[in-house]
Amino acid sequence: MRNNTAMRKRLHLLCEFILNPANSAGLIDSVVDLDQQQFDGFLSLLDKHHVLLRVLSPLQEAAVTMGFPQLAERAGAALAAERERIRVALESLKAICDELEAADCPVVVIKTLEHWPDFGSDLDLFTTGDEQCVRDLFRKKFRARNTTRSWGDYLSHKRSFKLPGLDTPAEVHVSRLGQAGEHIQLAKRIVTRRRSMDVNGYEFQVPAPEERVIVTSLERMYRHLYFRICDILNLARLLQSGELSFAELQQVSERNGIWPGVAACLKITSDYLRPYRVVSWNLPPQVDSTAKVGAEILFERDGLWHFPVMPQGARLFAWELAHALRRGDIAAGVRLSLLPPLASVASLAYAVTGDSGRIW
């Protein structure tokens, strides 16, 4: 495993600054003398972790207070551009949600709004509506074009669209959750238990707290196998809110064979933040007893915190597959069995071309 000491230090510095903006000297020192190319790289890192506003807003204020006008100007320019992107994206997101609801396609905004005041890199939606209806609505109503679907997208029933004049693409998950689209009943809960959220005067339907944890766990522990700073901070905010029912979360996760991954996701979040002395919640004993790993297992690669594929990621996959077969869900078992060969092809494509996007 490769470890970039400088990048690891920067990631910890970012997290510490977000949690305690008053202690800004460390981050200021690390960015004040960057040339434009280096500063653009810094902005790219913030964007990758969906924390651009959460970092640059207090950073700009600190730069003004400490007498670094050039840094304040750079931060201000980046903030203005990002806020404009978010403004336009929010308008489009609201219009899309309204049209889907009117077309009898119940919709929930997943992931995108959880980073607020930051915003996701795409408009992530889930619907139990008809897939053909969704596609026709985007193409005819919004004049959107389909982006190229990977094999994994077909398997998981996910479609992506590029809308005219919008830099932020739309990504729609239809009726299924999971990397292989193996979860149908679990997916229905997203809509049946959704709740409203007001964002800048717009009302959106978002997942209930338990489903938010499940969606994050499926993405981090079973699909991408990496964490961004925003993932950890978003889960921490949810844990601190007291809105999460651990009993409900455990029950539905066990029923769908993903409780080990969900528990590990929560444990990693808690462990990661403990050194910053901001952990003000107690994870139930069943989380600690189920989670076989914590934040100590994460390693940095390409500016992200990665979770090992072997053996930890493989164990979670094997557990989910075995659970599906034990309960007689042959369709889910078949779908899951396609993932290892698909992952192998994706790894080969990445090794040869540097890109596995057409596969995974």
Secondary structure, 3 states (H helix, E strand, C coil): CCCCHHHHHHHHHHHHHHHCCCCCHHHHHHHCCCCHHHHHHHHHHHHHCCCHHHHHHHHHHHHHHHCCHHHHHHHHHHHHHHHHHHHHHHHHHHHHHHHHHHCCCCEEECCHHHHCCCCCCCEEEEECCCHHHHHHHHHHHCCCEECCCCHHHHHHCEEEEECCCCCCCEEEEECCECCCCCECHHHHHHHHCCEEEEECCEEEEECCHHHHHHHHHHHHHHHHCEECHHHHHHHHHHHHHCCCCHHHHHHHHHHCCCHHHHHHHHHHHHHHHHHHCCCCCCCCHHHHHHCCCCHHHCEEECCEEECCHHHHHHHHHHHHHHHHHHCCCHHHHHHHHCHHHHHHHHHHHHHHHCCCCCCC
